[in-house]
Amino acid sequence: MIFDNQYGTCLPNFYVSYEREYSIIDNVRISIDKNLVYENYRTNNVHNDSNTIVEIKTSIKKNLDDLIKLFPFQRIRFSKYCFAAESFKQIG
């Protein structure tokens, strides 16, 4: 729980937990998140996510074409928090 002068008492909506592995390849840091679990703070409902999330971080100077050759993955925007909210909205 956090108290904010503008919003008052703020409580979390979801807890998100996951296992993370790190690797470095060609000056590119890779994080791999798996066994994602979303828990609704208010209801304690739990959603297990079978997705594996791979995030790539590198210098802004790294050539995008080189990255695409090195990591030919589908590129999508993904937020664990947004996915948690969406999965509980579908449950009801």
N, C-alpha and C positions, 0 to 999 in steps of 0.2 A: 504494500500500500504506500502510495506517495501522495503528499499534499502539494498541490499546485495553486499558486495565488489566483490564477485565472480560472481554472477548472474545478478547484476544490479537491476533494479526496478522489484519487484515481486508483482503480483496481485493475488488475490484468484481465483480459478476456480469455486468453489461452496460454497454456504452457506448451512449449515446443521442445522436444528433446530428440537427440540423434547421436549417432556415432560418426566421428570424423577422422579421416586419414589425410595426411599431407604428402605431397611429392614435389620435387623440383626437377623440371626437364628443360634444358636449353634456356635457363634464366626465366622460366615461367613457373609460377607457383600454382599448384593444382590442389584443390581440396575436394574430397569425395565424402559426401554425407549419405548415410544409409540408416536403415532401421529407424525411420522418422516416426515419432509418436506425437499426436496432437491431443491435448486434454483441455476440455472446456472448463474454465475456472468455476463457473456458476453451477454447472450440472454434474461435473466430474465425469462426463461422457468422454470416452477415449476413441480415437480413430488412428489405426495403424496404417502407415503409408508404405507401399512396397516400392515406390520410386527410389532411384539413386540419383542424387544431384551432384553434378560435377561443375565446379566453378574454377575459372582460369583467371589469374591475376598476373599482370606484367606491367612493364614500363609503357608509358604512352608512346615512347619512341619505337616500340616493337612494331614491325611491319605486319599489317593485318593479313596480307596474303600468305606470309610465312606461318602465322598462327593457324590459318585455315588449313594449310597443308599439313602442319604438325598435329592438329587436333580436328579431324574432319567430322565433328559431331554436329547434330542438329542444334541450332542456336535459338533459345527461347528465353523470355523473361520469366523468372520464377521467384516467388516470395513464399517462404514457409508460413509466415503469418497469414497472408492472403489465402493460401491453400487451406489452412486450418479453418478460417472463417467460411470459406466456400464449402468445405466438406461437412461442417456442422449445419450449414444452411440447408443442405440436401437431406440431411438426416431428419431435420425438423426441429 
